[in-house]
Amino acid sequence: INPDHKNYFVQLDLMTCHHDLSILAQEEIKKLTKNEIDFVKSNLTSDFNGYNIDKELAWFDGISPEHVNAFCESLYDLTQKYRN
C-alpha cells in the first residue's frame, strides 16, 4: 500500500518466468488500467500515480482497495490468455 494515497502498488514481473507479454496483451492491460484510472480519479480522495507496461514488466501505482483483487485476477488471466 502506498502511504501517500492508501492505494495499492501492483507489479507484474514476467522476466523471472521467461514469459513476454504480447502486444495484444499489453493493449488489453492498458484498457483495464484506463478503467481503474477513471474509477480512482472519480473518487476525490484518491489519486493514480502512474503505470508502465512492456513485454517483461508491468507496474501500477494507485489501484483502489475496492478493485485490487479483481485487477490482479484480470492481470493474471490476461497473461495466461496471451502467452507467447
C-alpha positions in Angstrom: 0.0 0.0 0.0 1.4 3.4 -1.0 1.3 5.5 2.2 0.8 8.7 0.2 -2.6 7.8 -1.2 -3.5 4.5 0.6 -4.0 2.7 -2.8 -2.0 -0.3 -3.9 1.2 -0.6 -5.9 0.9 -3.7 -8.1 3.9 -5.1 -10.1 3.9 -8.0 -12.6 7.3 -9.3 -13.3 7.4 -11.8 -16.2 11.2 -11.9 -16.6 11.7 -14.4 -13.8 9.3 -16.9 -15.5 10.7 -16.4 -19.0 7.4 -15.0 -20.3 6.8 -12.0 -22.5 3.6 -10.0 -22.8 2.4 -9.9 -26.4 1.4 -6.5 -27.9 -2.2 -7.6 -27.7 -1.9 -8.5 -24.0 -0.3 -5.1 -23.4 -3.2 -3.3 -25.1 -5.7 -5.3 -23.0 -3.9 -4.4 -19.8 -3.9 -0.7 -20.9 -7.7 -0.9 -21.2 -8.0 -2.5 -17.8 -5.7 0.2 -16.4 -7.7 3.0 -18.0 -10.9 1.8 -16.4 -9.1 1.8 -13.0 -7.7 5.2 -13.5 -11.2 6.5 -14.4 -12.5 4.9 -11.2 -9.8 6.3 -9.0 -10.0 9.8 -10.4 -13.7 9.8 -9.8 -13.0 9.4 -6.1 -11.9 12.8 -4.9 -9.9 11.4 -2.0 -7.6 9.2 -4.2 -5.1 9.6 -6.9 -3.5 7.3 -9.5 0.3 7.9 -9.6 1.1 6.1 -12.8 1.9 2.9 -14.6 4.2 1.3 -17.1 3.7 -1.8 -19.3 6.2 -3.6 -21.5 6.7 -7.2 -22.6 8.6 -8.2 -19.4 7.3 -5.9 -16.6 4.1 -4.0 -15.7 3.6 -1.8 -12.7 0.6 0.2 -11.5 0.7 2.7 -8.6 -2.8 3.6 -7.4 -5.1 0.6 -7.6 -8.0 1.1 -5.3 -8.6 -1.3 -2.4 -12.1 -2.0 -3.8 -10.6 -3.3 -7.1 -7.2 -4.7 -6.2 -8.3 -8.4 -6.1 -10.3 -8.2 -9.4 -7.5 -6.2 -11.0 -4.8 -8.7 -10.1 -7.0 -11.6 -11.2 -7.6 -9.9 -14.5 -3.9 -9.3 -15.0 -3.2 -13.0 -14.3 -6.0 -14.1 -16.7 -4.6 -11.8 -19.4 -1.1 -13.2 -19.0 -2.4 -16.7 -19.4 -4.7 -15.9 -22.4 -2.0 -14.1 -24.5 1.1 -16.2 -23.8 3.8 -16.1 -26.4 
